[in-house]
Amino acid sequence: MVFGNLSTEPQAVIPPGPELYVDLGSPLNMSCLVPDSPVPPENIFWYHKDKMVSYDGSRQGISINMEKGPITTSNLFIPEVTKQDSGIYVCAPQGMKEAAVLVTVLN
């Protein structure tokens, strides 16, 4: 018996999305969730203004961590946001549909 194509590609989610407002100098902690994935993604990458967010030490305190499980989660933490942190952030699980959120830093 065939029911058509029941497989849906796992889709990342950034709650509460699609917009996030944060005060200048405040911490920003975003989570990216990948529910309904038969196999957890190998990696989840974060992008801001089309550049990969890295924690290579070029900016103090930025961290990204990932926890694999029934709902794989990646957290992006920025301890003190600046005006330059405004813009679209994309969470891109490897091989799956990405999610985006618009972050606005308020004065």
C-alpha positions as CSV (number, residue, x, y, z in Angstrom):
1,M,0.0,0.0,0.0
2,V,1.5,3.4,-1.0
3,F,0.5,6.6,0.7
4,G,2.5,9.0,-1.4
5,N,5.6,10.7,-0.1
6,L,5.2,10.8,3.6
7,S,8.8,11.7,4.4
8,T,9.3,15.3,5.3
9,E,12.7,16.9,5.5
10,P,13.6,17.9,9.0
11,Q,13.3,21.6,9.5
12,A,15.3,23.7,12.0
13,V,13.3,26.1,14.3
14,I,14.5,29.1,16.2
15,P,11.9,29.9,18.9
16,P,10.2,32.2,19.4
17,G,11.2,33.7,16.0
18,P,10.8,35.2,13.5
19,E,12.0,38.4,15.2
20,L,13.9,38.9,18.4
21,Y,14.6,42.2,20.2
22,V,17.4,42.6,22.7
23,D,18.7,45.6,24.6
24,L,22.2,47.0,23.8
25,G,24.8,45.5,26.1
26,S,22.5,42.6,27.1
27,P,23.3,38.9,26.6
28,L,21.8,37.2,23.6
29,N,21.0,33.5,23.9
30,M,19.4,31.8,20.9
31,S,18.5,28.2,20.5
32,C,18.1,26.3,17.3
33,L,16.0,23.1,17.5
34,V,15.9,20.2,15.0
35,P,12.9,18.1,15.9
36,D,11.6,15.1,13.9
37,S,15.0,14.1,12.7
38,P,15.5,10.4,12.3
39,V,19.3,11.0,12.6
40,P,20.7,14.0,14.4
41,P,22.6,16.4,12.1
42,E,26.4,16.0,12.2
43,N,26.8,19.8,12.8
44,I,24.7,22.9,13.1
45,F,26.2,26.1,11.8
46,W,25.2,29.6,12.7
47,Y,25.5,32.5,10.2
48,H,25.1,36.3,10.6
49,K,25.1,38.6,7.6
50,D,26.1,35.6,5.4
51,K,29.2,35.0,7.5
52,M,29.7,31.9,9.7
53,V,29.6,32.8,13.4
54,S,32.8,31.6,14.9
55,Y,34.1,31.4,18.4
56,D,37.8,31.6,17.2
57,G,38.6,34.2,19.8
58,S,38.2,37.2,17.5
59,R,35.4,38.2,19.8
60,Q,35.4,37.6,23.5
61,G,32.8,35.3,25.1
62,I,30.8,34.1,22.1
63,S,30.0,30.4,22.5
64,I,28.1,27.8,20.5
65,N,27.2,24.4,21.9
66,M,25.2,21.5,20.5
67,E,23.4,18.7,22.2
68,K,22.3,15.7,20.1
69,G,19.2,13.7,21.0
70,P,15.5,13.2,20.0
71,I,15.5,17.0,19.5
72,T,19.0,18.2,18.6
73,T,19.7,21.7,20.0
74,S,22.3,24.2,19.2
75,N,22.7,27.4,21.4
76,L,24.4,30.6,20.3
77,F,25.4,32.9,23.2
78,I,26.7,36.4,22.9
79,P,27.5,37.9,26.3
80,E,27.1,41.6,25.4
81,V,25.4,42.6,22.1
82,T,26.4,45.6,20.1
83,K,24.6,47.4,17.3
84,Q,26.7,45.3,14.9
85,D,24.9,42.2,16.2
86,S,21.6,43.3,14.6
87,G,20.6,41.4,11.5
88,I,19.5,38.0,10.3
89,Y,20.8,34.9,12.0
90,V,20.6,31.6,10.2
91,C,20.8,28.2,11.9
92,A,21.9,25.6,9.3
93,P,21.8,22.0,10.4
94,Q,24.1,20.0,8.0
95,G,22.0,18.4,5.2
96,M,18.6,19.9,6.5
97,K,16.4,22.9,6.1
98,E,17.7,26.0,7.9
99,A,15.8,28.5,10.1
100,A,16.3,32.3,10.4
101,V,15.5,35.0,12.9
102,L,15.8,38.7,12.6
103,V,17.6,40.2,15.7
104,T,17.2,43.9,16.4
105,V,19.4,45.5,19.1
106,L,17.6,48.3,20.9
107,N,19.2,51.4,22.4
